Amino acid sequence: MNAQTTNKNEESMADEYGKAIARDTVRLERLLPGPIERVWRYLTESDARGKWLATGNMELKVGGTVEHIFNNNALTGHDDPPPPKYEKHACSSTMTGRVTHCDPPNLLAYTWGEESGEDSHVRFELDRRGDKVRLVVTHSRLLSRDMMLSVAAGWHAHIGILIDRLNGRAPESFWPMHTRLEAAYEKIIPSTPAQN
């Protein structure tokens, strides 16, 4: 495979949509620039994670606390305000969880949004692919189709920003990207997702 073919494969994977793999679960897969230790740092360290998702402390042990402090309006430095549906997220918001699996630098999983009483679960799997890293994000225990649409669009947008950051590119503004992706997922994710 030559470099041009590899670049096309990476670009097409970056544009691939996540899939509803069960009634309450969405999964996205991406190929990221390595090394794997750098990607792990972007998942686990507050300063690096804050460049694509959220800042906050994370105890890297089973049962450890996870804190995400989101500020999507300032994530890329040139963001638009959120659409009316997400106005409550216009300012900084905090989400907490607990680590359920931690095997550096290959696996990290934790509950998502424990403070809401509707905690879901997110799992990050990393494996080396030459000088690249395959990332699989699986978000489960999503209670409604609306939540699945929002989560799928959110991960798609946030991981797109991560890919841009890892490649040294300026990312697209978060909210316009999220809005566009959520409309696309509305067409992709079936009204009745696959059974577990």
Buried (B, 14 or more C-beta within 10 A) or exposed (E): EEEEEEEEEBEEBBEEBBBBBBBBBBBBBBBBBBEBEBBBBBBBBBEBBBBBBBBBEBBBEEEBBBBBBBBBBEBBEEBEEBEEEBEEBEEEEEBBBBBBBBEEBBBBBBBBBBEEEEBBBBBBBBEBEEEBBBBBBBBBBBEEBEBBBBBBBBBBBBBBBBBBBBEEEEBBBBBEBBBBBBEBBBEEBEEEBEEE
